[in-house]
Amino acid sequence: MSDQRFPDWQELVLTVATADLDEVLGRLAQLGFEQTWVEQPLAHERGPDGWVTAPADADQSLVHVYTEPDDTDAAARLNAALGDRFGEVHSQVLATEDWLGQWRQGRRNIDLEAGWSLGPPWLADQAPDRARHIIIDPGLAFGAGDHMTTQDCCRLVIRLTRPGDRVLDLGAGSGVLAILALKLDASEAYAVELDRLAHGEILRNGALNESRNLHGVLGDARAADVQGPFDLILANIGAAELRAMAPAMAAWVAPRARLVLSGLVEWAADDVVAAYTAAGWHEIDRLTGAHEWVTVALEWPESE
Ligand SMILES: C[S@@+](CC[C@H](N)C(=O)[O-])C[C@H]1O[C@@H](n2cnc3c(N)ncnc32)[C@H](O)[C@@H]1O
């Protein structure tokens, strides 16, 4: 069914030698094909700290060309102009889709632990227990709940937050972990985020949850402008940054502070945890059910 807000379009795909890209794009423009997108197919490989993404074949690129769907001889014109040199042109008409509507329909409330859940604003009324539910608008920031590291961090936040805790959330994304901790009666939470768009989402999600004492801090977690001591520190950020932060983290901790580390792939986790145990932490919990992702909780001693 056609939806006029989202018109159909025709996509033609050419395989091109990367060295010829500039020439091809220039000739496409001469032929009147202005809407193009160059795709470099990617491959994902294991790196020491996680997944590394690199071009699958740097010599080949795909050029996507978009035209009106009724431009039925577009493929023939492209083939005539470029085909013998640049190979076969594949074309397809992409049907009208209300992508936004489909995307919204595909979302759901996510059960966490102990009756807690999280989900988008339009499903809040369907939460199993509204008092144990947080709203995260899936927008421009990581942390709407789809990723398993977010879910496992939430589970450990539910287990480890104590009323009155001061919370530091490093790499806060959507603010989901800080917002959850506040809902669990933390007294205040500092949500540190490098990305300006995500920083805005933290404040927006905080308002959706009527979070009090949520402080968004725009900046680098490795040199965060915050004042300890904190009782609960949350860092779903990635192995390399976590390893770098291990020595400095001690400056922020209260006695018996708890720390949640995530964004760790299983082949990097032990090494990162070792950096924290060397700094004085000891491991108290570990979640490993999220494919290759590991989430670890540690505790700081009562006193040094
Ligand atoms: C994996 S997401 C985690 C988001 C959220 N805390 C969660 O658990 O779903 C990591 C976030 O950290 C941010 N980030 C990465 N490096 C950072 C740094 N050095 N300082 C502050 N934020 C950082 C990214 O922009 C991203 O929003």
The ligand as an SDF file (V2000), in Angstrom:
LIG
                    3D

 27 29  0  0  0  0  0  0  0  0999 V2000
   28.1530    1.4740   25.0250 C   0  0  0  0  0  0  0  0  0  0  0  0
   27.4550    3.0650   25.2230 S   0  0  0  0  0  0  0  0  0  0  0  0
   26.7190    2.8890   26.8350 C   0  0  0  0  0  0  0  0  0  0  0  0
   25.5030    3.7310   27.0390 C   0  0  0  0  0  0  0  0  0  0  0  0
   24.7300    3.4160   28.3310 C   0  0  0  0  0  0  0  0  0  0  0  0
   25.5250    3.7000   29.5010 N   0  0  0  0  0  0  0  0  0  0  0  0
   24.3120    1.9650   28.3540 C   0  0  0  0  0  0  0  0  0  0  0  0
   24.7540    1.2160   29.2330 O   0  0  0  0  0  0  0  0  0  0  0  0
   23.5410    1.5730   27.4840 O   0  0  0  0  0  0  0  0  0  0  0  0
   28.9200    4.0110   25.5270 C   0  0  0  0  0  0  0  0  0  0  0  0
   28.6890    5.5150   25.5750 C   0  0  0  0  0  0  0  0  0  0  0  0
   29.9010    6.0860   26.0300 O   0  0  0  0  0  0  0  0  0  0  0  0
   30.1810    7.2620   25.3110 C   0  0  0  0  0  0  0  0  0  0  0  0
   31.6280    7.4320   25.4090 N   0  0  0  0  0  0  0  0  0  0  0  0
   32.5930    6.7370   24.7580 C   0  0  0  0  0  0  0  0  0  0  0  0
   33.8160    7.1310   25.1670 N   0  0  0  0  0  0  0  0  0  0  0  0
   33.6070    8.0990   26.0970 C   0  0  0  0  0  0  0  0  0  0  0  0
   34.4670    8.8980   26.8990 C   0  0  0  0  0  0  0  0  0  0  0  0
   35.7930    8.7840   26.8180 N   0  0  0  0  0  0  0  0  0  0  0  0
   33.9250    9.7870   27.7410 N   0  0  0  0  0  0  0  0  0  0  0  0
   32.5660    9.9270   27.8390 C   0  0  0  0  0  0  0  0  0  0  0  0
   31.7020    9.1980   27.1160 N   0  0  0  0  0  0  0  0  0  0  0  0
   32.2130    8.2930   26.2520 C   0  0  0  0  0  0  0  0  0  0  0  0
   29.6320    6.9930   23.9210 C   0  0  0  0  0  0  0  0  0  0  0  0
   29.3470    8.2100   23.2530 O   0  0  0  0  0  0  0  0  0  0  0  0
   28.3910    6.1680   24.2490 C   0  0  0  0  0  0  0  0  0  0  0  0
   27.2710    7.0130   24.3880 O   0  0  0  0  0  0  0  0  0  0  0  0
  1  2  1  0
  2  3  1  0
  2 10  1  0
  3  4  1  0
  4  5  1  0
  5  6  1  0
  5  7  1  0
  7  8  2  0
  7  9  1  0
 10 11  1  0
 11 12  1  0
 11 26  1  0
 12 13  1  0
 13 14  1  0
 13 24  1  0
 14 15  1  0
 14 23  1  0
 15 16  2  0
 16 17  1  0
 17 18  1  0
 17 23  2  0
 18 19  1  0
 18 20  2  0
 20 21  1  0
 21 22  2  0
 22 23  1  0
 24 25  1  0
 24 26  1  0
 26 27  1  0
M  CHG  2   2   1   9  -1
M  END
$$$$
